[in-house]
Amino acid sequence: MDPVIDVHTHMLNHAWLKLLEKHGRPRYTLKAVTGGLRAIHLDGAPFMTPVPEMFDWGLRIKNMDRVGIDVSVVSLTCPNAYWGSAAVSLKAAQVMNEEMAKARKSWPDRIQWLCSLPWQHEKAALAELKRSLKAGACGVMVLANIGGQPLTSPAFAKIWKAIDDAKLPVLIHPTAPPGVAEMEMQQFQLVASIGFTTDTTLAVARMIYDGFFDRFQKLKIIASHGGGTLPYLIGRMDQCYEHIPACRTKTLEKPSLHARRIFADSVVFTDDALAMAVNVFGSGNVLYGSDYPHTIGDPIGCLARVDRLPDGVRRRVRGQNALRAFSF
């Protein structure tokens, strides 16, 4: 039986959270939200709620067994390590990378991990990438914007080259998009429902139009949450490519062809959305993900939707595609 591999799932530790509370101010704060939990806020808008399950590895393994997940590829969630000085950002990445490396040693058949990097500090990021790969990381996690900067910024080119040279998978995970205060996204906690998918969509759309996939052809990008809204909008992007010259200045291929080189996870919440992701990215490029243990994570539902795919596609999405994308 093929293994079920969850490529989108998160863990935290208290050392990371304490660093954020101490050094993330004034932009990042922890405050109570409706329902009683404390959420991390950016510029007053809540966007990530730490829950007890994020700190409990034993409970994670128990829940993997309950759902039928064989391997979890864990990563840090937002706001990752993109705040504070170079020393603080590096420390924030290291405390989580070390935590995940330790968990990998404790459960070598069940846990794999994606390293976090202090991307805004190039020298430290390159050193931490090298150290993390030696410690057993199977890829990299990056947020869809780094302190408001796009992933295509020249400031990150050397880091991308190192990742490309190592042929690594990279999970692009959203965070609160720039402008959350101006868009009043604190109301109804709109970052979770709308802001995250917007952040991923903008990031990957920029990559496509910027020729990122022409420059870096060995790495493997995994777009979170079914690729954001890209499956729905890829036709519009093609239309703009054909009719707006500015869209054709850096790449010779239309966006829908670039999409066939992108992986996406299955963290969507309807069968129609999952089918659209399979159609746009290809049945060989969609990977099972759960978003456990976020408040809207859905390991059972996400796997059930995958299991309703046609037989050949179902097997690929449950685990075969992940085995091809990762070098476990």
C-alpha positions as CSV (number, residue, x, y, z in Angstrom):
1,M,0.0,0.0,0.0
2,D,1.3,3.4,-0.9
3,P,2.0,5.7,2.1
4,V,-0.1,8.7,2.8
5,I,2.2,11.7,3.0
6,D,1.1,15.0,4.5
7,V,3.2,17.8,3.0
8,H,1.5,20.8,4.7
9,T,1.4,20.5,8.5
10,H,2.9,22.6,11.2
11,M,4.5,22.6,14.7
12,L,5.7,25.3,17.1
13,N,7.6,25.5,20.3
14,H,7.5,27.8,23.3
15,A,11.0,29.2,22.7
16,W,10.0,30.5,19.2
17,L,6.8,32.0,20.6
18,K,8.7,33.8,23.4
19,L,11.1,35.2,20.9
20,L,8.2,36.6,18.9
21,E,6.5,38.1,21.9
22,K,9.7,39.8,23.0
23,H,11.1,41.0,19.6
24,G,8.1,41.1,17.3
25,R,6.7,44.3,18.6
26,P,5.3,46.8,17.7
27,R,4.0,45.2,14.5
28,Y,3.5,41.6,15.8
29,T,1.5,41.2,19.0
30,L,-0.4,38.3,20.7
31,K,-3.9,39.2,21.8
32,A,-7.1,37.4,22.6
33,V,-9.7,36.9,19.8
34,T,-13.3,35.8,19.8
35,G,-13.5,32.4,21.3
36,G,-10.9,32.9,23.9
37,L,-7.6,31.8,22.2
38,R,-4.7,34.2,21.7
39,A,-3.8,35.0,18.2
40,I,-0.8,36.6,16.6
41,H,-1.7,39.9,15.1
42,L,0.1,41.9,12.4
43,D,-0.7,45.6,12.5
44,G,-3.8,44.8,14.6
45,A,-5.1,42.1,12.3
46,P,-5.2,38.5,13.7
47,F,-3.8,35.9,11.3
48,M,-2.3,32.9,13.2
49,T,-3.7,31.2,16.3
50,P,-1.3,29.0,18.2
51,V,-3.2,26.0,19.5
52,P,-2.1,23.3,22.1
53,E,-1.7,20.7,19.4
54,M,1.1,22.7,17.8
55,F,3.3,22.0,20.8
56,D,2.6,18.3,21.3
57,W,4.5,15.8,19.2
58,G,3.1,12.8,20.9
59,L,-0.5,13.9,20.2
60,R,0.6,14.6,16.5
61,I,1.7,10.9,16.1
62,K,-1.5,9.7,17.8
63,N,-3.7,11.9,15.4
64,M,-1.7,10.7,12.4
65,D,-2.5,7.1,13.4
66,R,-6.2,8.0,13.9
67,V,-6.5,9.6,10.4
68,G,-4.2,7.2,8.5
69,I,-1.3,9.5,7.8
70,D,2.0,7.6,7.5
71,V,4.4,10.6,7.1
72,S,4.1,14.2,8.1
73,V,6.4,16.8,6.5
74,V,6.3,19.4,9.2
75,S,7.2,23.1,8.9
76,L,7.0,26.3,10.9
77,T,4.0,28.5,10.1
78,C,3.7,32.2,9.8
79,P,5.2,34.7,10.7
80,N,8.2,32.4,10.6
81,A,11.5,34.2,11.3
82,Y,11.1,37.4,9.3
83,W,11.2,39.9,12.2
84,G,13.8,41.2,14.6
85,S,17.6,41.7,14.1
86,A,19.8,39.3,12.1
87,A,20.7,37.6,15.4
88,V,17.0,37.3,16.5
89,S,15.8,36.1,13.1
90,L,18.5,33.4,12.9
91,K,17.7,32.3,16.5
92,A,14.0,32.1,15.7
93,A,14.7,29.8,12.7
94,Q,17.2,27.7,14.5
95,V,15.1,26.9,17.6
96,M,12.4,25.5,15.3
97,N,14.8,23.7,12.9
98,E,16.5,22.1,15.9
99,E,13.1,21.1,17.3
100,M,12.1,19.4,14.1
101,A,15.4,17.7,13.6
102,K,15.0,16.2,17.1
103,A,11.5,15.0,16.3
104,R,12.8,13.4,13.1
105,K,15.3,11.4,15.2
106,S,12.6,10.4,17.6
107,W,10.1,9.3,14.9
108,P,12.3,8.6,11.8
109,D,9.6,6.7,9.9
110,R,6.9,9.3,10.6
111,I,8.4,12.8,10.6
112,Q,10.2,14.8,7.9
113,W,10.8,18.5,8.0
114,L,11.2,21.7,6.1
115,C,13.7,24.2,7.4
116,S,13.0,27.8,8.0
117,L,15.6,30.5,7.1
118,P,16.1,34.2,8.0
119,W,15.6,35.1,4.4
120,Q,16.0,38.9,5.0
121,H,19.6,38.3,6.1
122,E,21.3,36.6,3.2
123,K,24.6,35.4,4.8
124,A,22.8,33.9,7.8
125,A,20.1,32.3,5.6
126,L,22.7,30.6,3.4
127,A,24.5,29.3,6.5
128,E,21.3,28.0,8.1
129,L,20.3,26.3,4.9
130,K,23.6,24.4,4.8
131,R,23.3,23.5,8.5
132,S,19.7,22.4,8.2
133,L,20.3,20.1,5.3
134,K,23.1,18.4,7.2
135,A,20.6,18.0,10.1
136,G,18.2,16.2,7.9
137,A,15.8,18.8,6.4
138,C,14.1,17.5,3.2
139,G,13.3,21.0,1.9
140,V,12.6,24.6,2.7
141,M,9.5,26.5,3.9
142,V,9.1,30.2,2.8
143,L,6.3,32.6,3.3
144,A,4.7,34.2,0.3
145,N,6.1,37.6,1.3
146,I,9.2,38.3,3.4
147,G,8.5,41.4,5.5
148,G,6.5,42.8,2.6
149,Q,9.1,42.0,0.0
150,P,8.1,39.7,-3.0
151,L,9.9,36.4,-3.3
152,T,11.3,37.5,-6.7
153,S,13.2,40.4,-5.1
154,P,16.9,40.4,-6.1
155,A,17.7,40.4,-2.4
156,F,16.8,36.7,-2.3
157,A,18.5,35.6,-5.6
158,K,21.5,33.9,-4.0
159,I,19.3,32.0,-1.6
160,W,17.1,30.8,-4.4
161,K,20.2,29.7,-6.4
162,A,21.5,27.7,-3.4
163,I,18.1,26.0,-3.1
164,D,17.9,25.4,-6.9
165,D,21.4,23.9,-6.9
166,A,20.3,21.5,-4.2
167,K,17.1,20.6,-6.2
168,L,15.0,21.1,-3.1
169,P,11.2,21.3,-2.7
170,V,10.0,24.6,-1.3
171,L,6.6,25.0,0.4
172,I,5.3,28.6,-0.2
173,H,3.0,29.3,2.7
174,P,1.0,32.5,3.0
175,T,1.2,35.0,5.8
176,A,-0.7,38.2,6.4
177,P,-0.4,40.1,3.1
178,P,0.9,43.7,3.1
179,G,-1.8,46.2,3.7
180,V,-3.9,44.2,6.2
181,A,-4.5,47.4,8.3
182,E,-5.6,49.4,5.2
183,M,-7.9,46.6,4.1
184,E,-9.4,46.3,7.6
185,M,-8.7,42.6,7.7
186,Q,-9.0,42.5,11.4
187,Q,-12.8,42.4,10.9
188,F,-14.1,38.8,10.8
189,Q,-10.4,37.6,10.9
190,L,-10.4,38.0,7.1
191,V,-6.8,37.1,6.7
192,A,-7.7,33.4,7.3
193,S,-10.4,33.2,4.7
194,I,-9.2,35.7,2.1
195,G,-5.8,37.2,2.9
196,F,-3.8,33.9,2.9
197,T,-5.0,32.7,-0.5
198,T,-4.4,36.2,-1.9
199,D,-0.9,36.3,-0.5
200,T,0.0,32.9,-2.2
201,T,-1.7,33.9,-5.4
202,L,0.3,37.2,-5.7
203,A,3.6,35.4,-4.8
204,V,3.3,32.7,-7.4
205,A,1.8,34.9,-10.1
206,R,4.8,37.2,-9.8
207,M,7.1,34.2,-10.1
208,I,5.4,33.2,-13.3
209,Y,5.4,36.6,-14.9
210,D,9.0,37.4,-13.7
211,G,10.5,34.3,-15.3
212,F,11.4,32.7,-12.0
213,F,10.7,29.2,-13.4
214,D,13.0,29.9,-16.3
215,R,15.9,30.9,-14.0
216,F,15.4,28.2,-11.4
217,Q,14.5,24.9,-13.1
218,K,15.7,22.3,-10.5
219,L,13.8,23.3,-7.4
220,K,10.2,22.3,-6.8
221,I,7.7,24.9,-5.7
222,I,4.7,23.8,-3.7
223,A,1.9,26.4,-3.6
224,S,-0.1,26.1,-0.4
225,H,-3.9,25.8,-0.1
226,G,-4.4,24.4,-3.6
227,G,-2.3,27.2,-5.1
228,G,-4.4,29.9,-3.6
229,T,-6.8,31.3,-6.3
230,L,-4.5,30.4,-9.2
231,P,-6.6,27.5,-10.4
232,Y,-9.6,29.8,-10.8
233,L,-7.6,32.7,-12.3
234,I,-5.0,31.0,-14.5
235,G,-7.2,31.6,-17.6
236,R,-7.4,35.3,-16.7
237,M,-3.6,35.3,-16.4
238,D,-3.2,33.7,-19.8
239,Q,-5.6,36.3,-21.3
240,C,-3.5,39.1,-19.8
241,Y,-0.3,37.5,-21.0
242,E,-1.8,37.4,-24.6
243,H,-3.1,41.0,-24.5
244,I,-1.1,43.1,-22.1
245,P,2.6,43.5,-23.3
246,A,3.8,44.1,-19.7
247,C,3.0,40.5,-18.8
248,R,5.4,39.2,-21.5
249,T,8.5,41.1,-20.7
250,K,10.3,38.4,-18.7
251,T,9.0,35.0,-19.9
252,L,8.2,33.4,-23.2
253,E,5.6,30.9,-21.9
254,K,2.0,31.7,-20.9
255,P,1.1,31.2,-17.2
256,S,-0.9,27.9,-17.7
257,L,2.2,26.2,-19.1
258,H,4.3,27.5,-16.1
259,A,1.6,26.0,-13.8
260,R,2.4,22.5,-15.0
261,R,5.8,22.9,-13.3
262,I,4.3,23.9,-9.9
263,F,3.1,21.6,-7.2
264,A,0.1,22.4,-5.0
265,D,-1.3,20.8,-1.9
266,S,-4.8,19.5,-1.3
267,V,-5.7,22.0,1.5
268,V,-9.0,23.0,-0.1
269,F,-12.4,22.4,1.2
270,T,-14.6,21.3,-1.7
271,D,-14.3,18.5,-4.2
272,D,-14.7,21.1,-7.0
273,A,-11.7,23.1,-5.8
274,L,-9.5,20.0,-5.6
275,A,-10.6,18.9,-9.1
276,M,-9.7,22.4,-10.4
277,A,-6.2,22.2,-8.8
278,V,-5.7,18.8,-10.4
279,N,-6.7,20.1,-13.8
280,V,-4.5,23.2,-13.6
281,F,-1.3,21.8,-12.0
282,G,-1.7,18.2,-13.3
283,S,-2.5,15.0,-11.5
284,G,1.2,14.4,-11.0
285,N,1.7,17.7,-9.1
286,V,-1.0,17.7,-6.4
287,L,0.1,16.6,-3.0
288,Y,-2.0,15.6,0.1
289,G,-1.9,18.2,2.8
290,S,-4.0,18.8,5.9
291,D,-2.9,22.1,7.5
292,Y,-3.0,20.3,10.9
293,P,-3.2,21.6,13.6
294,H,-4.4,25.0,12.5
295,T,-7.9,25.9,13.7
296,I,-9.3,25.4,10.1
297,G,-7.0,22.4,9.4
298,D,-8.9,19.4,8.2
299,P,-6.8,16.2,7.9
300,I,-9.9,13.9,7.7
301,G,-11.8,16.0,5.2
302,C,-8.8,16.7,3.0
303,L,-8.0,13.0,2.8
304,A,-11.6,12.2,2.1
305,R,-11.7,14.6,-0.8
306,V,-8.4,13.1,-2.1
307,D,-10.0,9.6,-1.8
308,R,-12.9,10.7,-3.9
309,L,-10.6,11.4,-6.9
310,P,-10.4,8.8,-9.7
311,D,-8.3,5.8,-8.7
312,G,-5.0,6.6,-10.5
313,V,-5.1,10.3,-9.5
314,R,-6.0,9.3,-5.9
315,R,-2.9,7.2,-5.5
316,R,-0.7,9.8,-6.8
317,V,-2.1,12.6,-4.6
318,R,-2.1,10.4,-1.4
319,G,1.6,9.8,-1.6
320,Q,3.2,8.9,-4.9
321,N,3.7,12.5,-6.0
322,A,5.3,13.4,-2.7
323,L,7.8,10.5,-3.0
324,R,8.7,12.0,-6.4
325,A,9.0,15.5,-5.1
326,F,11.0,14.7,-2.0
327,S,14.1,12.7,-1.4
328,F,13.2,10.8,1.8
